[in-house]
Amino acid sequence: MADPTHYQSFDLLASLVAVVRPDAKVVFSNAALEDALGISRRAIVGASLADVFSEPAALRDALAGASHNAFATLRYDGFLRRNGQDLLPVHVIVTDADTQGYLVVELVPQEQQTRQDREERLAQQALANKELIRNLAHEIKNPLGGIRGAAQLLEMEIASSGLSEYTQVIIREADRLQTLVDRLLAPHRRPHMVGDVNIHEVCERVRSLIVAEFPKGLRVVRDYDVSIPEFRGDVEQLIQTVLNIAHNGCQALAERMAQGDAQLTFRTRIARQVTFGKTRYRLALQLHVIDNGPGVPDSIKDRIFYPLVSGRDGGSGLGLTLAQTFVQQHHGQIEVDSQPGRTDFKILIPLP
């Protein structure tokens, strides 16, 4: 008889996992499989895993092959029959990896697999971009200081006030570039200051700043779940994150503000058994920043968190990049769902 405690680590996985005998009888089911099938773990254990597939024979053949050492691992696509729901397409991975003669069956929902692949691709791209930007910023910084210093020395030598106007242009533009470089380097310079964070205090701080900057034509809606617990994090980074997202939204709401019907919503919720970044979390904070603006342009939707990508004339394209960097430092991520009339930036951060 299988000892369930031997397999409890599978409960930490986002994938649906069952440990079965060669005849497909389940000896252990993780929490993710229980949730996906909509039936209790007690009902799953002892039943045949093949019976929850639309084509049971495919799983039985795979288990037979694995148990006779025909292969170490087999992968195929199938469909799960869920309690009262549509069929769920899954990628099935059968592995003979148990010393007691049991087999491990991992089921990855294809939608989840696609999302995981996309998250991994974006994470790798973001990492490469941050390294490139950091190196580029350091390379710019030294000659920039030299240009500014030379312009200042030249101004001291010039007698004509008309010519000094040109040196002032050089100095001003050098200062502007210096500010941009400092913003690029900001996430890597400042230490991560961890303390207790109340997410609603963060939202209220941002709300007061937004209302002060956009006093007319904007309605700010607060939809809070006050049961959300405090968590460990960097409050200043999170304020900057939410402010960057909210500020972008307000700038996109310019036309609606002129009409007097612009709306920005801060919504907090607790998500349970949520998966992101290839990890399943029992609890996570969901902070939505929603605006009723025109939406993110299709041309930049897939690149919106990349450095220097902006949908607004004159925008630096750094606000969302910094926001994503700060949230990733909290082991979270930002997702965006946008169409004309509604843009929803969702911040996900694990809760204790």
Summary of the structure (lengths in Angstrom):
residues: 352
radius of gyration: 26.8
end to end distance: 34.1
largest distance: 95.0
contacts: 1050
relative contact order: 0.09
helix: 48%
strand: 26%
